[in-house]
């Protein structure tokens, strides 16, 4: 808030001077009536001098605090704040409006924080093809949807076809928008070559120069549209009728591991092999979450799930390595609660990469039976990485062309106890209770698989090192 907005705030609104921004006040306001009560925000939000910045308190006693949230919606955007803090950083990204809000997910869901972050980074220009499953249910439980728009009316264009064909559906979206933009590009190239309005020609040149870059093409599109509207000539009107398709779109495919690893894998593989500029986001809950918790190819050794009541015997499918084998696919594994910075970097790099990208995000699920509870979902992600249960890395083929290592292993060597981590979730400790001998055998195998996985990833560091 600027000084005037701070002065007009409802009485009692908590605020602080904003660090590094003289004359600005900072506040966190909570929509009391929309809170699901999971406590995840209070769990992760740091404080000063041992005091928590957010705490969970009685709803009835705080219902009147909704007025602070409502006032916050009227506060103007501050371009100078976004200029100071880069958007593709942990801090900078959080000054951008989320275009996913008030979802119908389980309280504390591990999936929604990733989608919310992606909408903050690219939501005003993104298309989403969503596989049927949890992410389509919390993403669009008709007749309402948590995806929303900014003050310009721009937001994620979301659609869902089937569980089986989400990848192909998203690929079709991409081909359609490429055809539309290609037609507009040809018309603008003709204007640059033969037009007589210098303002339109100058704006068109900038648009053409930024054609494949979403970050810069958006502002170039705004200037082009303004020039075309000012021109008013016939060829300008022809382009303006399709102005919504001018800007470079960010094409995403969302889905869970049951879709990506199993039933929809053929489509995922087809899209990755296409070489096209498209992004696949896999919310990896390691189980078919939406249909009752059935075992998937993403379910690790020893986990109990439907159709694996005695603990799954074989190890988890290595989807990341399959994708990396193409050599031209950006691939990352992330865990937000373990490393916010790595998560933001991976998502931004994947979107900027001019080819196919695959992000596999660890997403704790209510089906896991986390001993700490779903309010600690982000903490569970951190524990999973520290125990060596989940590994974080990024593979970017473009880095090799720049003479840099193409593979970065972001996870450090495990410091936590692997079996202690397993014991913190019902999907594992239930097996230890009713069949301890089998549990010991499978958990030993699982731990060995994890160690071998980390050794393999370290070999990739050497393999893809800078030449």
C-alpha positions in Angstrom: 0.0 0.0 0.0 1.1 3.6 -0.6 0.7 6.1 2.2 -2.8 7.1 1.1 -4.0 3.5 0.9 -2.5 2.7 4.3 -4.3 5.7 5.8 -7.6 4.6 4.3 -7.3 1.0 5.5 -9.9 -0.3 8.0 -9.0 0.4 11.6 -6.8 -2.3 13.2 -5.3 -3.6 9.9 -1.9 -5.0 10.7 0.9 -3.6 8.5 4.6 -3.0 8.4 7.0 -0.7 6.6 8.1 -2.4 3.4 11.8 -3.2 3.4 13.6 -1.3 0.7 10.5 0.5 -0.5 10.2 3.9 1.3 6.6 5.1 1.6 5.1 1.7 1.1 3.4 -0.5 3.7 3.1 -4.3 3.6 0.3 -6.4 4.9 -1.0 -10.0 4.7 -4.8 -10.2 4.7 -6.7 -13.5 5.0 -10.1 -14.3 3.5 -11.6 -15.5 6.7 -14.7 -17.0 5.1 -12.7 -18.9 2.4 -10.1 -20.5 4.7 -10.3 -24.3 4.7 -8.6 -24.4 8.1 -5.7 -26.7 7.0 -3.1 -24.6 8.7 -0.5 -25.0 6.0 0.1 -21.3 5.6 0.7 -20.9 9.3 3.0 -23.8 9.2 5.3 -22.5 6.5 5.2 -18.7 7.0 8.2 -17.6 9.0 8.3 -14.9 11.7 10.8 -12.8 13.5 12.4 -13.5 16.9 10.7 -16.8 17.3 7.2 -15.4 16.7 5.1 -16.9 13.9 3.8 -14.4 11.3 0.6 -16.4 10.9 -1.2 -18.4 13.6 -4.5 -20.4 13.5 -7.2 -18.9 15.7 -10.9 -19.3 16.4 -13.1 -18.4 13.3 -16.0 -16.8 15.1 -13.6 -14.5 17.0 -12.0 -13.4 13.8 -14.8 -13.3 11.2 -14.8 -9.5 11.2 -11.3 -9.6 9.8 -12.7 -10.3 6.4 -12.9 -6.6 5.9 -9.1 -6.4 5.7 -9.1 -8.9 2.9 -11.9 -7.1 1.1 -10.0 -3.9 1.4 -6.8 -5.5 0.0 -8.7 -6.3 -3.2 -9.1 -2.6 -3.8 -5.4 -1.8 -3.4 -3.7 -0.8 -6.7 -1.0 -2.8 -8.3 2.5 -1.3 -7.9 4.6 -1.8 -11.0 7.6 -0.3 -9.1 7.5 -3.3 -6.7 7.6 -5.8 -9.6 10.4 -3.8 -11.2 12.4 -4.1 -8.0 11.9 -7.8 -7.5 12.3 -10.1 -10.5 9.1 -12.0 -11.2 10.9 -15.4 -11.6 12.1 -15.4 -8.0 10.5 -16.6 -4.7 9.9 -13.1 -3.5 9.0 -11.4 -6.8 6.6 -14.1 -7.8 4.5 -13.6 -4.6 3.8 -10.0 -5.5 1.9 -11.2 -8.5 -1.8 -12.0 -8.3 -2.6 -15.7 -8.2 -5.1 -16.6 -10.9 -6.1 -19.8 -9.0 -8.0 -19.1 -5.8 -10.4 -21.0 -3.4 -10.1 -24.4 -4.9 -12.1 -27.4 -3.8 -9.0 -29.5 -3.0 -8.5 -31.4 0.3 -7.3 -29.0 2.9 -3.5 -28.9 2.8 -3.4 -30.5 -0.7 0.2 -30.8 -2.1 -1.0 -30.1 -5.7 -2.6 -26.7 -5.6 0.4 -24.7 -4.4 2.2 -25.6 -7.6 -0.7 -24.7 -9.9 -1.2 -21.4 -8.0 2.5 -20.5 -8.5 2.3 -21.3 -12.2 -0.7 -18.9 -12.6 1.3 -16.2 -10.8 4.1 -16.5 -13.3 2.2 -17.1 -16.5 -1.6 -17.1 -15.8 -2.5 -14.1 -17.9 -1.4 -15.9 -21.0 -1.7 -19.6 -20.3 -3.7 -22.4 -21.8 -4.3 -25.5 -19.6 -5.4 -29.0 -20.9 -6.2 -30.8 -17.7 -6.3 -34.6 -17.4 -9.3 -35.9 -15.4 -8.4 -36.5 -11.8 -7.8 -34.5 -8.7 -6.4 -31.6 -10.6 -9.5 -31.4 -12.8 -11.9 -31.7 -9.8 -10.3 -29.0 -7.7 -9.6 -27.1 -10.9 -13.1 -26.9 -12.3 -15.9 -28.3 -10.2 -18.7 -26.9 -12.5 -20.5 -24.6 -12.3 -17.7 -22.8 -10.5 -14.0 -22.6 -11.2 -11.1 -21.4 -9.0 -9.2 -20.1 -12.0 -9.8 -16.4 -12.3 -8.8 -13.3 -14.2 -6.8 -10.1 -13.6 -8.1 -6.6 -14.0 -7.7 -6.8 -17.8 -9.9 -9.9 -17.9 -7.0 -12.2 -18.7 -6.5 -15.5 -17.0 -5.9 -19.2 -17.7 -7.9 -20.7 -20.5 -8.8 -24.1 -19.0 -10.4 -27.2 -20.5 -10.6 -30.9 -19.9 -11.3 -33.6 -22.4 -10.7 -37.2 -21.0 -8.3 -38.9 -18.6 -6.8 -40.9 -21.5 -6.1 -38.1 -24.0 -5.1 -35.0 -22.0 -1.6 -34.8 -23.6 -3.0 -35.1 -27.1 -5.7 -32.6 -26.3 -3.1 -30.1 -25.1 -1.0 -30.7 -28.2 -4.1 -29.9 -30.3 -4.5 -26.6 -28.4 -0.9 -25.8 -29.2 -1.2 -26.6 -32.9 -4.4 -24.5 -33.1 -2.8 -21.5 -31.6 0.3 -21.9 -33.7 -1.9 -21.9 -36.9 -3.7 -18.8 -35.8 -0.6 -16.9 -34.8 1.2 -18.1 -38.0 -1.6 -16.5 -40.1 -1.3 -13.2 -38.1 2.5 -13.3 -38.4 2.2 -13.5 -42.2 -0.1 -10.5 -42.3 2.2 -8.5 -40.1 5.3 -9.4 -42.1 3.4 -8.1 -45.2 2.6 -4.8 -43.3 6.3 -4.4 -42.3 7.3 -4.9 -46.0 4.5 -3.0 -47.7 2.7 -0.9 -45.1 2.7 2.9 -45.0 1.9 3.6 -41.3 5.3 3.9 -39.6 3.9 3.5 -36.1 2.3 0.2 -37.0 5.4 -1.0 -38.9 7.6 -0.2 -35.9 5.3 -2.0 -33.4 5.0 -5.0 -35.8 8.8 -5.3 -36.1 9.1 -5.5 -32.3 6.3 -8.0 -32.2 8.0 -10.1 -34.8 11.3 -9.9 -33.0 9.7 -11.2 -29.8 7.4 -13.7 -31.5 8.7 -16.8 -29.6 9.3 -15.2 -26.2 6.3 -15.0 -23.9 7.9 -12.6 -21.4 8.6 -9.9 -24.0 5.9 -10.6 -26.6 3.1 -9.7 -24.2 4.2 -6.0 -23.9 5.0 -5.9 -27.6 1.5 -7.2 -28.4 -0.1 -4.4 -26.2 1.9 -1.8 -28.2 1.0 -3.4 -31.5 -2.7 -3.4 -30.7 -2.6 0.2 -29.6 -0.9 1.1 -32.9 -3.4 -0.9 -35.0 -6.4 0.7 -33.2 -5.0 4.2 -33.8 -4.4 3.4 -37.4 -8.0 2.4 -38.1 -7.2 1.2 -41.6 -8.7 -1.9 -43.2 -5.7 -4.3 -42.8 -5.5 -3.2 -39.1 -9.1 -4.2 -38.5 -8.5 -7.5 -40.1 -5.8 -8.3 -37.6 -7.6 -6.7 -34.6 -10.6 -9.1 -35.0 -8.1 -11.9 -33.9 -6.2 -9.8 -31.4 -6.6 -12.3 -28.6 -4.4 -14.7 -30.5 -1.5 -12.2 -31.1 0.4 -12.7 -27.8 2.6 -15.8 -27.3 0.7 -18.2 -25.2 2.1 -20.5 -22.5 0.7 -24.0 -23.2 0.4 -26.3 -20.2 -0.9 -29.9 -19.7 -1.8 -30.7 -16.1 -2.3 -34.1 -14.7 -1.5 -36.6 -12.0 0.8 -39.6 -11.9 -1.9 -42.1 -12.8 -2.3 -40.3 -16.0 1.3 -39.4 -16.8 3.0 -42.7 -15.7 0.2 -45.1 -16.6 -2.9 -44.6 -18.7 -1.9 -41.4 -20.5 1.8 -42.2 -20.9 1.5 -42.9 -24.6 0.2 -39.3 -25.1 2.8 -37.8 -22.8 5.5 -39.6 -24.7 4.1 -38.5 -28.1 4.0 -34.8 -27.0 7.5 -34.9 -25.5 8.8 -36.5 -28.7 7.2 -33.8 -30.8 9.9 -31.2 -30.1 7.2 -28.5 -29.8 7.1 -25.7 -27.2 4.8 -27.3 -24.7 4.9 -27.8 -20.9 3.7 -30.8 -19.0 3.1 -30.5 -15.2 2.8 -33.8 -13.3 1.4 -33.7 -9.8 3.0 -36.8 -8.4 1.1 -38.1 -5.5 2.4 -41.6 -6.2 -1.1 -43.1 -6.3 -4.4 -42.7 -8.2 -5.7 -40.1 -5.7 -9.0 -39.2 -7.2 -10.4 -42.7 -7.7 -9.7 -44.2 -4.2 -6.0 -44.6 -3.9 -5.1 -47.3 -6.4 -1.4 -48.2 -7.0 0.2 -46.5 -10.0 3.5 -47.0 -11.7 4.6 -44.0 -9.6 3.9 -45.9 -6.4 7.3 -46.7 -4.7 8.3 -50.1 -3.4 6.7 -51.0 -0.1 3.8 -48.6 -0.2 0.3 -49.9 0.5 -2.4 -48.9 -2.0 -5.4 -50.5 -3.6 -4.2 -53.4 -5.8 -1.1 -53.5 -3.7 -2.5 -54.3 -0.3 0.6 -56.2 0.8 2.9 -53.4 -0.2 4.1 -52.8 -3.8 6.9 -55.1 -4.8 8.5 -53.4 -7.8 10.1 -50.0 -7.8 8.8 -46.7 -9.1 8.9 -46.0 -12.8 11.6 -43.5 -13.8 9.6 -41.1 -16.0 12.2 -38.4 -15.8 15.0 -40.5 -17.3 12.7 -41.7 -20.1 12.0 -38.1 -21.0 15.7 -37.1 -20.7 16.7 -39.9 -23.1 15.3 -37.8 -26.0 18.1 -35.3 -25.3 15.9 -32.3 -26.3 13.3 -32.3 -23.5 13.6 -30.0 -20.4 13.1 -32.2 -17.3 12.9 -31.3 -13.7 11.9 -32.9 -10.4 10.8 -30.4 -7.7 9.5 -30.3 -4.1 8.2 -26.9 -3.1 8.5 -27.4 0.6 12.1 -28.5 0.3 13.4 -25.7 -1.8 11.2 -22.8 -2.9 13.9 -21.3 -5.0 14.5 -24.5 -7.0 10.8 -24.8 -7.6 10.4 -21.3 -9.0 13.6 -21.7 -11.1 12.5 -25.0 -12.6 9.0 -23.7 -13.6 10.4 -20.5 -15.1 13.2 -22.4 -17.0 10.7 -25.0 -18.3 8.4 -22.4 -19.6 11.2 -20.4 -21.2 12.7 -23.5 -22.9 11.8 -23.4 -26.6 10.8 -27.1 -26.7 8.9 -29.7 -24.7 9.3 -29.6 -21.0 8.3 -32.0 -18.2 8.1 -31.1 -14.5 7.4 -33.8 -11.9 6.3 -32.3 -8.6 6.2 -34.2 -5.4 2.7 -33.7 -4.0 1.8 -35.1 -0.5 -1.8 -36.4 -0.6 -4.4 -37.2 2.0 -4.2 -40.8 0.8 -0.6 -41.0 2.3 -1.9 -40.8 5.8 0.8 -38.4 6.9 1.3 -38.7 10.7 1.9 -34.9 11.1 -1.3 -34.1 9.2 -2.0 -32.3 5.9 -1.2 -29.0 7.6 2.4 -30.2 7.4 2.3 -31.2 3.7 5.1 -28.7 2.8 7.2 -30.0 5.8 6.6 -33.5 4.5 8.1 -32.5 1.1 11.2 -31.2 2.9 11.5 -34.4 5.0 11.2 -36.5 1.8 14.1 -34.8 0.2 16.3 -34.8 3.4 15.7 -38.6 3.7 16.7 -39.2 0.1 13.1 -40.4 -0.6 12.7 -37.7 -3.3 15.4 -36.1 -5.4 15.4 -32.6 -7.0 17.2 -31.9 -10.2 17.0 -30.0 -13.5 18.0 -31.0 -17.0 18.2 -28.3 -19.6 19.5 -29.2 -23.1 19.9 -25.4 -23.8 22.7 -25.2 -21.2 24.9 -27.6 -23.1 24.8 -25.3 -26.2 25.9 -22.4 -23.9 28.9 -24.5 -22.7 27.3 -25.1 -19.2 26.5 -28.4 -17.4 23.1 -29.6 -18.8 22.2 -31.4 -15.6 22.1 -29.9 -12.1 21.4 -32.1 -9.1 19.7 -29.7 -6.6 19.3 -32.3 -3.8 22.1 -32.6 -1.3 23.3 -36.0 0.0 20.5 -37.3 2.3 20.8 -36.4 6.0 17.6 -37.8 7.3 16.7 -41.4 8.1 14.9 -43.1 5.2 12.9 -45.6 7.2 11.9 -43.0 9.8 10.4 -41.0 6.9 8.4 -44.1 5.8 7.2 -44.6 9.3 5.6 -41.2 9.3 3.0 -42.2 6.7 0.2 -44.8 7.1 0.7 -46.1 3.5 4.0 -47.5 4.8 3.7 -48.0 8.6 0.4 -50.0 8.2 2.4 -52.7 6.5 5.0 -52.7 9.3 2.1 -53.2 11.8 0.4 -56.2 10.1 3.3 -57.9 8.4 6.6 -56.7 9.9 8.8 -59.3 8.2 7.5 -58.3 4.7 7.7 -54.6 5.6 11.3 -55.0 6.6 12.2 -56.7 3.3 10.4 -54.2 1.1 11.6 -51.2 3.0 15.2 -52.4 2.7 14.6 -52.8 -1.0 13.1 -49.3 -1.2 16.0 -47.7 0.7 18.5 -49.5 -1.6 16.5 -48.2 -4.7 16.7 -44.7 -3.3 20.5 -44.9 -2.7 21.1 -46.3 -6.2 18.9 -43.6 -7.6 21.0 -40.9 -6.0 24.2 -42.5 -7.2 22.8 -42.6 -10.7 21.9 -38.9 -10.6 25.4 -38.1 -9.5 26.7 -39.9 -12.5 24.5 -37.8 -14.7 26.2 -34.7 -13.1 29.5 -36.1 -14.5 27.9 -37.2 -17.8 26.4 -33.8 -18.6 29.2 -31.7 -17.2 30.4 -28.7 -19.2 32.9 -29.6 -21.9 
